[in-house]
């Protein structure tokens, strides 16, 4: 079996390393010619994973090599959420009727469409699935134990399992493809919240009380979206806990910066994607009382008054 990974960033490179164990060839698609040349010459993605040697059957290729997409049995999408529609549209003919898996944790705004829906719209393919879970790319690529939830119809579980099978990968399953994606969106919002609140936390008791409030709120949103069965999957509790409580998390770091009133780059990918996710989730849940989500939204909209927003949040949870 041959596989293609669209996007030679941190996660795209890491998932390629896993796929290489179970694929004849893995085509790793990159936009910049110098990245393609460097990966093929050094067998290493020095921009994201310096010092990690990539397996010999991983071949970096330019985005224009659509013939290699047509050769591939599965296509893994690992590009920024804001670029997905443009990229899939440019590859529409090659991707038509292909089996595709979204690795992207984001949502399109203002359409409020998850990544799998964007992929279906642009390609016409009905076989679009998702994966998500508590898996930092720098650990995944090194073979450290990581959990992944496969979101796909049951008839595809065995096939996708064979692609992802590895000594360091634990798998669980759901047929709720978009639910698996929504978990990946929600956990980022609550990771930002934990970062914002970090400076106010008085001890471990306090920290885990706030984590519980965040997870309870996340569950309410998943219930509203019809995804309640995902609480205990890797994409649910596992990814939430990892992202909200670990300093390696980019979203938690974003929250820490907001909590300290540090200036954020408006062009930062993580800032843009977090804002998009927060706006989308607010619109999808505008009739629910969600104090944590409201804290994050108000802080990102008006970071200078973060102390006021935190005080209002503390009042809200006192009667939550």
MARMAR-73527 format. One record per atom (N, C-alpha, C, O): x, y, z. Coordinates in steps of 0.2 Angstrom, whole numbers, padded with zeros to 4 digits, always signed. Each point is the difference from the previous one (the first is absolute). Last residue first. Layout:
% residues N
XYZ ...
//
This chain:
% residues 320
-0108+0141+0198 -0001-0004-0006 -0003-0007+0002 -0001-0004-0005 +0008+0025+0018 -0007-0003+0000 -0002-0005-0006 -0005-0001-0002 +0027+0011+0005 -0002-0001+0007 -0007-0003+0001 -0002-0003+0005 +0012+0009-0026 +0001-0007+0002 -0002-0001+0007 -0001-0005+0003 +0000+0027-0012 -0005-0004-0004 +0001-0007+0003 -0005-0004+0001 +0020+0021+0007 -0007+0001+0003 -0005-0005-0003 -0004-0003+0003 +0026+0003-0012 +0000-0003+0007 -0007+0001+0003 -0002-0004+0004 +0006+0014-0025 -0001-0007+0000 +0000-0004+0007 -0004-0004+0001 +0007+0028-0003 -0007-0002-0002 -0001-0008+0000 -0005-0002+0002 +0027+0010+0002 -0004+0001+0006 -0007-0001-0002 -0004-0004+0004 +0019+0003-0021 +0001-0006+0004 -0004+0001+0007 -0003-0005+0002 +0003+0022-0018 -0004-0006-0003 +0001-0006+0005 -0004-0004+0000 +0015+0024+0005 -0007+0001+0001 -0004-0006-0003 -0004-0002+0003 +0028+0002-0006 -0002+0000+0007 -0007+0001+0002 -0003-0004+0004 +0011+0007-0026 +0000-0007+0001 -0002-0001+0008 -0003-0005+0001 +0005+0025-0018 -0004-0001+0006 -0001-0007+0002 -0005-0002+0003 +0018+0008-0022 +0002+0004+0005 -0003+0000+0006 +0002+0002+0006 -0008-0015-0026 +0005-0003+0005 +0003+0005+0005 +0002-0002+0005 -0023-0002-0022 +0002+0006+0004 +0005-0002+0005 -0001+0000+0006 -0008-0016-0022 -0002+0006-0003 +0002+0007+0004 +0001+0005-0003 +0005-0027+0011 +0003+0001-0007 -0002+0006-0003 +0003+0003-0004 -0013-0008+0025 +0007+0001+0001 +0004+0001-0007 +0004+0005-0001 -0027-0011+0001 +0001+0007+0003 +0007+0002+0000 +0002+0005-0001 -0008-0028-0004 -0002+0005-0006 +0002+0007+0002 +0002+0004-0003 +0002-0021+0019 +0005+0000-0005 -0002+0005-0005 +0004+0004-0003 -0020-0006+0020 +0007+0002+0003 +0005+0001-0006 +0003+0005-0001 -0023-0016-0003 -0001+0007+0000 +0006+0003+0002 +0002+0006-0002 -0003-0029+0003 +0001+0002-0007 -0001+0008+0000 +0003+0003-0004 -0006-0013+0025 +0007-0001-0003 +0001+0003-0007 +0004+0004-0001 -0026-0004+0011 +0004+0005+0003 +0007-0001-0002 +0004+0005-0001 -0028-0012-0009 +0007-0003+0000 +0005+0005+0002 +0003+0004-0004 -0031-0009-0001 +0004+0004+0005 +0007-0004+0001 +0000-0005+0003 -0017+0004-0025 +0002-0003+0006 +0004+0005+0004 +0003+0004-0003 -0012+0000-0019 -0006+0000+0005 +0002-0004+0006 -0004-0001+0005 +0019+0004-0025 -0002+0007+0003 -0006+0000+0005 -0001+0005+0003 +0017-0022-0017 -0003-0001+0007 -0003+0006+0003 +0001+0001+0006 +0010-0002-0028 -0004-0006+0001 -0003-0001+0006 -0005-0005+0001 +0018+0024-0004 -0006+0000-0005 -0004-0006+0000 -0006+0000+0000 +0027+0001+0012 -0005+0004+0003 -0007+0001-0004 -0005+0000+0003 +0024-0012-0011 -0004-0004+0005 -0005+0004+0004 -0005-0002+0002 +0018+0012-0020 -0004-0005-0002 -0004-0004+0005 -0006-0001+0000 +0023+0018+0006 -0006+0003-0003 -0005-0006-0003 -0006+0001+0001 +0026-0008+0008 -0004+0003+0005 -0006+0003-0003 -0006-0001+0003 +0022-0008-0018 -0003-0005+0004 -0005+0003+0005 -0006-0003+0001 +0020+0018-0013 -0005-0003-0004 -0005-0006+0003 -0006+0000+0000 +0025+0010+0011 -0006+0005+0000 -0005-0003-0004 -0006+0001+0001 +0025-0014+0000 -0003+0000+0007 -0006+0005-0001 -0006-0001+0003 +0020+0000-0021 -0004-0006+0000 -0004+0000+0007 -0005-0003+0000 +0020+0021-0004 -0005+0000-0005 -0005-0006+0001 -0006+0001+0000 +0026+0000+0013 -0005+0005+0002 -0006+0000-0004 -0006+0000+0002 +0024-0014-0008 -0004-0003+0006 -0005+0005+0003 -0005-0002+0002 +0019+0008-0021 -0004-0005-0001 -0004-0003+0006 -0006+0000-0001 +0016+0025-0001 +0002-0006+0002 -0006-0005-0002 -0006+0001+0001 +0007+0023-0004 +0001-0004-0006 +0001-0007+0002 +0001-0005-0004 -0004+0023+0020 -0006-0001-0004 +0000-0005-0006 -0005-0003-0002 +0020+0004+0025 +0001+0001-0007 -0007-0001-0003 -0002-0006+0000 +0005+0014+0026 -0001-0006-0004 +0001+0002-0008 -0002+0006-0001 +0009+0003+0028 -0002+0002-0007 +0000-0006-0004 +0005-0004-0001 -0009+0003+0028 +0006+0000-0005 -0003+0002-0007 -0006-0003-0002 -0005+0000+0025 +0000+0006-0004 +0005+0001-0005 +0002+0005-0002 -0007-0024+0017 +0006+0004+0002 +0000+0007-0004 +0004+0004+0001 -0020-0022-0006 -0001+0001+0008 +0006+0005+0002 -0002+0004+0005 +0003-0011-0027 -0006+0004+0001 -0001+0002+0007 -0001+0006+0002 +0018-0022-0007 +0002+0007-0003 -0006+0005+0001 +0001+0006+0002 -0005-0028+0003 +0005+0002+0005 +0002+0008-0002 +0000+0004+0004 -0014-0017-0019 -0003+0003+0006 +0004+0003+0005 -0002+0005+0003 +0012-0015-0021 -0003+0006-0003 -0004+0002+0006 +0000+0007+0001 +0010-0027+0003 +0005+0005+0000 -0003+0007-0002 +0001+0005+0002 -0014-0024-0004 +0001+0001+0007 +0005+0006+0001 -0001+0005+0004 -0002-0014-0025 -0006+0004+0002 +0000+0002+0007 -0002+0005+0002 +0019-0018-0011 +0000+0006-0003 -0006+0004+0002 +0001+0006+0001 +0011-0026+0013 -0006+0001-0004 +0001+0008-0003 +0000+0004+0004 +0015-0015+0012 +0002-0001-0007 -0006+0002-0005 +0001+0001-0006 -0003-0002+0030 +0003+0007-0002 +0003-0001-0008 +0001+0005-0003 -0023-0018+0016 +0008-0001-0002 +0002+0006-0003 -0003+0003-0005 -0020-0008+0011 +0004+0000+0006 +0007+0000-0001 +0004-0001+0005 -0022+0002-0022 -0002+0005+0005 +0005+0000+0006 +0000+0005+0004 +0001-0021-0022 +0001+0007-0003 -0001+0005+0006 +0003+0005-0001 -0005-0029+0006 +0006+0002-0002 +0001+0007-0002 +0005+0004+0002 -0026-0011+0004 +0004+0000+0006 +0007+0002-0002 +0004+0004+0003 -0020-0007-0020 -0002+0005+0004 +0005+0001+0005 +0003+0005+0002 -0002-0024-0015 +0003+0006-0004 -0001+0006+0004 +0004+0005+0001 -0013-0025+0008 +0007+0000-0001 +0003+0006-0003 +0005+0003+0003 -0029-0006+0000 +0003+0002+0006 +0008+0000-0001 +0003+0004+0003 -0013-0008-0025 -0004+0004+0005 +0004+0002+0006 +0004+0005+0000 +0004-0019-0018 -0002+0007-0003 -0003+0004+0005 -0001+0007-0001 +0005-0029+0006 +0006+0003+0000 -0001+0008-0002 +0003+0004+0002 -0024-0015+0009 +0005-0002-0006 +0006+0004+0001 +0001+0005+0004 -0021-0003+0010 +0005-0004+0002 +0005-0003-0005 +0004-0005+0001 -0023+0020-0006 +0003+0003+0006 +0006-0004+0002 +0005+0002+0001 -0022-0005-0020 +0007+0001-0001 +0004+0002+0006 +0006+0001+0000 -0031-0004-0004 +0004-0006+0001 +0007+0000+0000 +0004-0005+0001 -0019+0024-0005 +0001-0002+0007 +0004-0006+0001 +0003-0001+0005 -0011+0016-0024 +0006-0004+0000 +0002-0002+0007 +0006-0001+0001 -0024+0016-0011 -0002-0007-0001 +0007-0004+0000 +0000-0005-0004 -0003+0029+0009 +0002-0002-0007 -0002-0007-0002 +0002-0002-0005 -0005+0011+0027 -0004+0004-0004 +0001-0002-0008 -0005+0000-0004 +0019-0010+0021 -0007-0003+0000 -0005+0004-0005 -0004-0003-0003 +0026+0011+0006 +0000-0007-0004 -0007-0003+0000 -0002-0002-0005 +0005+0021+0018 +0001+0002-0007 -0001-0006-0004 -0003+0000-0005 +0005-0003+0028 -0007+0003-0002 +0000+0002-0007 -0005-0001-0003 +0025-0007+0011 -0005-0005+0000 -0006+0002-0002 -0004-0002-0004 +0021+0018+0009 +0001-0004-0007 -0005-0005-0001 -0002-0001-0005 +0002+0011+0026 -0003+0005-0005 +0001-0003-0007 -0004+0000-0004 +0013-0012+0022 -0007+0000+0001 -0003+0004-0006 -0005-0002-0003 +0028+0003+0005 -0002-0006-0003 -0007-0001+0001 -0004-0002-0005 +0013+0021+0015 +0001+0000-0007 -0002-0006-0003 -0004+0001-0006 +0003-0001+0029 -0005+0005-0003 +0001+0001-0007 -0005+0000-0004 +0021-0013+0015 -0006-0003+0000 -0006+0004-0003 -0004-0002-0004 +0025+0011+0007 +0001-0005-0005 -0007-0003-0001 -0003-0001-0005 +0006+0015+0023 -0001+0004-0006 +0000-0005-0006 -0004+0001-0004 +0009-0011+0025 -0007+0003+0000 -0002+0004-0006 -0005-0001-0003 +0027-0006+0006 -0004-0005-0002 -0007+0001+0000 -0004-0003-0003 +0020+0019+0011 +0001-0001-0007 -0005-0006-0003 -0003+0001-0005 +0003+0005+0028 -0003+0005-0004 +0001-0002-0007 -0005+0001-0004 +0016-0014+0019 -0007-0001+0001 -0004+0005-0005 -0005-0002-0003 +0028+0004+0004 -0002-0005-0004 -0007-0002+0001 -0004-0002-0005 +0011+0027+0010 +0003-0006+0002 -0003-0006-0005 -0004+0002-0004 -0001+0022+0002 +0003+0000+0006 +0004-0006+0002 +0004+0000+0005 -0011+0014-0029 -0001-0006+0004 +0004+0000+0006 +0006+0001+0000 -0007+0016-0017 -0005+0001+0005 +0000-0006+0005 -0004+0000+0005 +0017+0002-0025 +0003+0005+0005 -0005+0000+0006 +0003+0003+0005 -0009-0016-0024 +0005-0003+0003 +0003+0005+0006 +0001-0003+0005 -0020+0006-0022 -0001-0001+0007 +0006-0002+0004 +0000+0000+0006 +0001+0002-0030 -0003+0006+0002 +0000+0000+0008 +0002+0005+0003 +0002-0025-0014 +0006+0004+0000 -0002+0007+0003 +0004+0003+0004 -0021-0019-0007 +0005-0002+0006 +0006+0005+0000 +0003+0001+0005 -0018+0002-0023 -0003+0002+0006 +0005-0002+0006 +0001+0004+0004 +0004-0011-0025 +0001+0007+0000 -0002+0002+0007 +0003+0004+0003 -0008-0026-0008 +0007+0001+0001 +0002+0007+0001 +0004+0002+0004 -0025-0007-0011 +0000-0001+0007 +0008+0000+0002 +0001+0001+0006 -0007+0001-0029 -0003+0005+0004 +0001+0000+0007 +0002+0005+0004 +0005-0023-0017 +0004+0006-0001 -0002+0006+0004 +0003+0004+0002 -0016-0024-0004 +0005-0001+0005 +0005+0006+0000 +0003+0002+0005 -0021-0004-0021 -0002+0002+0007 +0006+0000+0005 +0001+0004+0004 +0001-0013-0027 -0001+0008+0000 -0001+0002+0008 +0003+0005+0002 -0001-0028-0007 +0007+0003-0001 -0001+0008+0000 +0005+0003+0001 -0024-0016+0001 +0004-0001+0006 +0006+0004-0001 +0003+0003+0005 -0017-0005-0023 -0002+0005+0004 +0004+0000+0007 +0001+0005+0003 +0003-0022-0020 +0002+0007-0002 -0001+0005+0005 +0004+0004+0002 -0014-0025+0001 +0007-0001+0001 +0004+0007-0002 +0004+0002+0004 -0027-0004-0009 +0001+0001+0007 +0007-0001+0002 +0003+0004+0004 -0009-0007-0027 +0000+0007+0002 +0001+0001+0008 +0003+0005+0002 -0005-0027-0010 +0006+0003-0003 +0000+0007+0002 +0006+0002+0002 -0016-0024+0008 -0002+0007+0000 +0005+0004-0003 +0004+0003+0004 -0003-0026+0001 -0003+0001-0006 -0002+0007-0001 -0003+0002-0006 +0024-0013+0021 -0007+0003+0000 -0003+0001-0007 +0004+0001-0004 +0019-0013+0021 -0004+0001-0006 -0007+0004+0001 -0003-0001+0006 +0031-0004+0003 -0007-0001+0002 -0004+0002-0006 +0003+0004-0005 +0025-0011+0011 -0005+0003-0004 -0007-0002+0003 -0001-0005+0004 +0030+0009+0000 -0006-0003+0003 -0006+0003-0004 +0000+0006-0001 +0028-0008-0004 -0006+0003-0001 -0006-0004+0003 -0001-0006-0002 +0025+0001+0001 -0001+0005+0004 -0006+0004-0001 -0001+0005+0003 +0008-0025-0016 +0001-0001+0008 -0001+0005+0004 -0002-0001+0006 -0011+0000-0029 +0007+0001+0002 +0000-0002+0007 -0005+0001+0004 -0014+0003-0026 +0003-0005+0005 +0007+0001+0001 +0004+0000-0004 -0019+0011-0012 +0002+0004+0006 +0003-0005+0005 +0003+0002+0006 -0012-0010-0026 +0004+0006-0002 +0003+0003+0006 +0006+0002-0001 -0022-0019+0004 +0006-0003-0003 +0005+0005-0002 +0006-0001+0000 -0027+0008+0008 +0004-0003+0005 +0006-0002-0003 +0006+0001+0003 -0022+0005-0018 +0004+0006+0003 +0004-0002+0006 +0006+0003+0001 -0020-0019-0011 +0005+0002-0005 +0004+0006+0003 +0006+0000-0001 -0023-0009+0014 +0005-0005+0000 +0006+0003-0005 +0006-0001+0001 -0027+0013+0002 +0005+0000+0006 +0006-0004-0001 +0005+0002+0001 -0025+0002-0016 +0007+0003-0002 +0005-0001+0006 +0006+0001-0001 -0030-0007+0002 +0003-0004-0005 +0007+0002-0002 +0003-0003-0004 -0016+0015+0020 +0003-0006+0003 +0003-0004-0006 +0005-0003+0001 -0007+0030-0004 -0004-0006+0001 +0003-0006+0002 +0006-0001-0002 +0006+0023+0010 -0001-0003-0006 -0006-0006+0001 -0001-0002+0005 +0020+0017+0009 -0007+0001-0001 -0001-0002-0007 +0002+0003-0005 +0017-0009+0025 -0001+0000-0007 -0008+0002-0001 -0004-0004+0003 +0023+0010+0017 -0006-0002-0002 -0002+0000-0007 +0002+0005-0003 +0022-0007+0019 -0004+0003-0006 -0007-0003+0000 -0001-0006+0000 +0025+0008+0017 -0007-0002-0001 -0003+0003-0006 +0001+0006+0000 +0026-0013+0009 -0005+0006-0001 -0006-0003-0002 -0001-0006-0003 +0029+0000+0011 -0007-0002+0000 -0005+0006+0000 +0000+0005+0003 +0024-0004-0015 -0002+0000+0007 -0008-0001+0000 -0004+0002-0005 +0019+0001-0014 -0002-0007+0002 -0002+0000+0007 -0002-0006+0002 +0010+0025-0016 +0005-0004+0004 -0002-0007+0002 +0003-0003+0003 -0018+0019-0013 +0005-0001-0005 +0006-0005+0003 +0003-0003-0004 -0021+0012+0018 -0002-0005-0005 +0005-0002-0005 +0001-0006-0001 +0003+0023+0016 +0001-0006+0004 -0003-0006-0005 +0003-0005+0000 -0003+0028-0007 +0007-0002+0001 +0001-0006+0004 +0005-0004+0000 -0027+0013-0006 +0003-0003-0005 +0008-0002+0001 +0002-0005-0002 -0023+0004+0019 +0004+0005-0002 +0005-0003-0005 +0002-0006+0001 -0026-0002+0008 +0006-0002-0004 +0004+0006-0002 -0001+0002-0006 -0024-0011+0016 +0006+0003+0004 +0007-0002-0003 +0003-0004+0002 -0025+0005-0019 +0002-0003+0006 +0005+0003+0004 +0003+0005-0003 -0017-0010-0023 +0001+0005+0005 +0002-0004+0007 -0001-0006+0001 -0008+0003-0030 +0004-0003+0006 +0002+0006+0005 +0001+0006-0002 -0020-0012-0021 +0004+0004+0005 +0004-0004+0005 -0002-0005+0002 -0011+0004-0029 +0000-0002+0007 +0004+0004+0004 +0003+0005-0002 -0016-0010-0023 +0004+0005+0003 -0001-0001+0008 -0005+0000+0002 -0005-0009-0026 +0004-0003+0005 +0005+0004+0003 +0006+0000-0001 -0021+0007-0016 -0004-0002+0005 +0004-0004+0005 -0003-0002+0006 +0010+0021-0026 +0001-0006+0003 -0005-0001+0006 -0001+0004+0004 +0004+0016-0017 -0005-0004-0002 +0000-0007+0003 -0004-0005-0002 +0018+0026+0004 +0002-0006-0004 -0005-0004-0003 +0001-0004-0005 -0004+0024+0019 +0005+0002-0005 +0002-0006-0005 +0002+0001-0005 -0017-0004+0024 -0003+0005-0004 +0005+0002-0006 -0003+0000-0006 +0010-0015+0023 -0006-0003-0004 -0002+0005-0005 -0001-0002-0006 +0016+0010+0022 +0004-0004-0005 -0006-0004-0004 +0002-0001-0006 -0009+0015+0023 +0003+0004-0005 +0003-0004-0005 +0000+0001-0006 -0009-0012+0024 -0005+0003-0004 +0003+0004-0006 -0003+0000-0006 +0017-0008+0023 -0002-0006-0004 -0006+0003-0005 +0000-0003-0006 +0009+0018+0022 +0004-0001-0005 -0002-0006-0005 +0001+0000-0006 -0020+0014+0020 +0006-0004+0002 +0004-0001-0007 -0002+0000-0005 -0014+0021+0008 +0000-0006-0003 +0007-0004+0002 +0005+0003+0000 -0016+0020+0003 -0001-0004+0005 +0001-0008-0002 -0003-0004+0003 +0005+0027-0015 -0005-0005-0002 -0001-0005+0005 -0005-0004+0000 +0020+0025+0000 -0007+0000+0003 -0004-0006-0002 -0006+0000+0003 +0027-0007+0001 -0004+0005+0002 +0000+0005-0006 +0005+0002-0002 +0003-0029+0008 -0001+0005-0005 -0005+0005+0003 -0005-0001+0002 +0021-0016+0013 -0007+0001-0003 +0000+0006-0005 +0004+0005+0002 +0015-0024+0011 -0002+0007-0001 -0007-0001-0004 -0003-0005-0001 +0024-0011+0005 -0004+0002+0005 -0002+0007+0000 +0003+0004+0002 +0005-0026-0019 +0000+0007+0001 -0005+0002+0006 -0005-0002+0000 +0011-0018-0014 +0004+0000+0006 +0000+0007+0003 +0003+0002+0005 -0018-0018-0024 +0002+0006+0003 +0003+0000+0007 -0002-0004+0004 -0001-0013-0026 -0001+0000+0007 +0003+0007+0002 +0006+0002-0002 -0016-0017-0022 +0004+0006+0003 -0001+0000+0008 -0006-0002+0002 +0002-0012-0027 -0001-0001+0007 +0005+0005+0003 +0006-0001+0000 -0016+0005-0025 +0005-0003+0004 -0002-0001+0007 -0004+0004+0003 -0008+0007-0022 -0002-0007+0002 +0006-0004+0004 +0000-0006+0000 +0008+0028-0011 -0007-0002-0001 -0001-0007+0002 +0004-0004-0003 +0016+0018+0002 -0002-0003+0007 -0007-0003-0001 -0003-0003+0005 +0015+0013-0023 +0004-0005+0002 -0003-0003+0006 +0001-0006+0002 -0011+0025-0011 +0000-0005-0005 +0003-0007+0003 -0002-0005-0001 +0004+0026+0014 -0007-0003-0001 +0000-0006-0004 -0003-0006+0002 +0020+0022+0007 +0001-0007-0002 -0006-0004-0001 +0000-0006+0000 +0000+0030+0006 +0005-0001-0005 +0002-0007-0002 +0003-0001-0006 -0019+0005+0023 -0003+0003-0006 +0006-0001-0006 -0002-0002-0006 +0008-0002+0028 -0004-0006-0003 -0003+0002-0006 -0001-0004-0005 +0013+0021+0016 +0005-0006-0002 -0004-0006-0003 +0002-0002-0005 -0014+0021+0014 +0004+0002-0006 +0004-0006-0003 +0001-0001-0006 -0013-0002+0026 -0004+0001-0005 +0004+0002-0007 -0001-0003-0005 +0013+0002+0026 -0003-0007-0002 -0004+0001-0007 +0001-0004-0004 +0011+0021+0019 +0002-0001-0006 -0003-0007-0004 +0001-0001-0006 -0005+0009+0029 -0002+0005-0004 +0002+0000-0007 -0002+0003-0005 +0008-0020+0022 -0008+0000-0002 -0001+0006-0004 -0005-0001-0005 +0029-0010+0004 -0004+0005+0004 -0007+0000-0002 -0001+0000-0006 +0013-0023+0000 +0001+0007-0001 -0004+0005+0005 -0004-0003+0003 +0006-0023-0009 +0003+0003+0006 +0002+0007-0001 +0006+0002+0001 -0020-0026-0011 +0000+0007-0001 +0003+0003+0007 -0003-0001+0005 +0004-0024-0019 +0000+0004+0006 +0001+0007-0001 +0005+0002-0002 -0013-0024-0014 +0003+0007+0000 -0001+0003+0007 -0006+0000+0002 +0007-0027-0015 -0003+0005+0005 +0004+0007+0000 +0006+0000-0001 -0001-0016-0016 -0006-0003+0003 -0004+0004+0005 -0006+0000+0000 +0023+0008-0022 +0000-0002+0008 -0007-0002+0001 -0005+0002-0002 +0012+0006-0020 +0003-0006+0002 -0001-0003+0007 +0000-0006+0001 -0007+0028-0008 -0004-0005-0004 +0002-0007+0001 -0003-0005+0000 +0016+0023+0008 -0006+0000+0004 -0005-0006-0003 -0003-0004+0004 +0023+0010-0015 +0001-0004+0005 -0006-0001+0005 +0000-0005+0004 -0001+0019-0023 +0000-0007-0002 +0002-0004+0006 -0003-0006+0000 +0004+0029+0002 -0007-0002+0001 +0000-0008-0002 -0004-0003+0002 +0023+0022+0003 +0000-0007-0002 -0007-0004+0001 +0000-0004+0004 +0006+0027+0002 -0002+0000-0007 +0000-0008-0002 -0003-0001-0005 +0011+0009+0027 -0007+0000-0001 -0003-0001-0007 -0006-0002-0001 +0030-0008+0008 -0003+0007+0000 -0007-0001-0001 -0003-0005-0003 +0018-0013+0017 -0002+0002-0007 -0003+0007+0000 -0003+0002+0005 +0018-0022+0011 -0003+0007+0000 -0001+0001-0008 +0004-0001-0004 -0003-0023+0017 +0003+0004-0006 -0004+0006+0000 -0006+0001-0001 +0011-0024+0017 -0003+0006+0000 +0003+0004-0006 +0006+0002+0001 +0002-0024+0006 -0006+0000-0005 -0004+0006+0000 -0005+0001-0003 +0024-0005+0018 +0002+0001-0007 -0005+0000-0005 +0001+0002-0006 -0003+0008+0031 +0001-0006-0003 +0001+0000-0007 -0003+0005-0003 +0011+0015+0020 -0007-0003-0003 +0002-0006-0004 +0005-0002-0002 +0008+0015+0024 +0000-0003-0007 -0006-0003-0002 -0003-0004+0003 +0009+0024+0015 -0004-0006-0001 +0001-0002-0007 -0002+0003-0005 +0012+0017+0012 +0003-0006+0004 -0004-0006-0001 +0003-0005+0002 -0016+0028-0004 +0007-0001-0001 +0003-0006+0004 -0002-0001+0006 -0022+0009-0014 +0002-0005+0004 +0008-0001-0001 +0002-0006-0002 -0014+0024-0008 -0005-0002+0005 +0003-0005+0005 -0002+0000+0006 +0014+0010-0024 -0004+0006+0002 -0004-0002+0006 -0001+0004+0004 +0015-0020-0016 +0003+0004+0004 -0004+0006+0003 +0002+0002+0006 -0006-0027-0016 -0004+0007-0001 +0003+0004+0005 -0002+0001+0006 +0013-0023-0019 -0001+0003+0006 -0004+0007-0001 +0001+0003-0005 +0012-0018-0010 -0005-0004+0003 -0001+0002+0007 -0001-0003+0005 +0015+0014-0023 +0002-0002+0007 -0004-0005+0004 +0002-0002+0005 -0007+0009-0028 +0008+0000+0000 +0002-0003+0007 +0004-0004+0000 -0027+0008-0005 +0002-0006-0004 +0008-0001+0001 +0002-0005-0001 -0013+0024+0012 -0002-0007+0003 +0003-0006-0004 +0002-0004+0003 +0003+0026-0012 +0003-0001+0007 -0002-0007+0003 +0004-0004+0002 -0015+0012-0022 +0007-0002-0002 +0004-0002+0007 +0003-0005+0000 -0025+0013+0001 +0000-0006-0003 +0007-0003-0001 +0002-0005+0002 -0005+0027+0006 -0002-0005+0005 +0000-0007-0003 +0003-0005+0004 +0001+0023-0018 +0006-0001+0004 -0001-0005+0006 +0004-0003+0002 -0022+0010-0017 +0005-0004-0003 +0006-0002+0004 +0002-0005+0000 -0027+0011+0009 +0006+0004-0001 +0005-0005-0003 +0002-0005+0003 -0024-0002+0004 -0001+0006-0004 +0007+0002-0003 +0000+0002-0006 -0006-0028+0014 +0002+0006+0002 -0001+0006-0005 +0001-0002-0006 -0008-0026+0013 +0000+0005-0005 +0001+0007+0004 -0002+0001+0005 +0008-0029-0004 -0001+0006+0004 +0000+0007-0004 +0006+0002-0002 -0010-0030-0001 +0002+0006-0004 -0002+0006+0005 -0006+0001+0002 +0012-0029+0001 -0004+0006+0003 +0003+0006-0004 +0006+0002+0000 -0006-0031-0004 +0003+0007-0001 -0005+0005+0003 -0006-0001+0000 +0002-0022+0005 +0005-0001-0005 +0004+0007-0001 +0006+0000+0000 -0018-0004+0023 -0002+0002-0007 +0006-0002-0004 +0006+0000+0002 -0007-0002+0022 -0006-0004-0002 -0002+0002-0008 -0005-0003-0002 +0022+0014+0016 +0001-0007+0003 -0005-0004-0004 +0001-0006+0000 -0001+0029-0004 +0005-0003-0003 +0001-0007+0002 +0003-0004-0004 -0018+0020+0015 -0003-0004-0006 +0005-0004-0004 -0001-0005-0003 +0007+0019+0022 -0004-0006+0002 -0002-0004-0006 +0000-0006+0000 +0012+0026-0005 +0004-0005+0004 -0003-0006+0002 +0002-0006-0001 -0015+0024-0007 +0004-0003-0006 +0004-0006+0003 +0001-0005-0003 -0011+0020+0018 -0005-0005-0002 +0003-0004-0006 -0001-0006-0001 +0013+0024+0009 +0000-0005+0005 -0004-0006-0002 +0001-0005+0000 +0000+0025-0014 +0007-0004+0000 -0001-0006+0005 +0003-0005-0002 -0021+0020+0001 +0001-0004-0006 +0006-0004-0001 -0001-0006-0002 -0002+0021+0021 -0004-0006+0000 +0000-0004-0006 +0000-0006+0000 +0013+0026+0000 +0002-0004+0006 -0004-0007+0000 +0003-0005+0001 -0003+0015-0025 +0002+0004+0006 +0001-0005+0006 +0002-0006-0001 -0008+0004-0024 +0006-0002+0003 +0002+0004+0006 +0006+0001+0001 -0028-0008-0018 +0002+0005+0005 +0006-0003+0004 +0000-0005+0004 -0016-0011-0016 +0000+0007-0002 +0002+0004+0005 -0004+0001+0005 +0008-0028-0010 -0001+0005+0005 +0001+0007-0003 +0005+0002-0002 -0010-0029-0007 +0003+0007-0001 -0002+0004+0006 -0006-0001+0003 +0010-0027-0010 -0004+0005+0003 +0003+0007-0002 +0006+0000-0001 -0008-0029-0007 +0004+0007+0000 -0004+0005+0003 -0007+0000+0000 +0009-0029+0001 -0004+0006+0000 +0004+0006+0000 +0005+0001+0003 
//
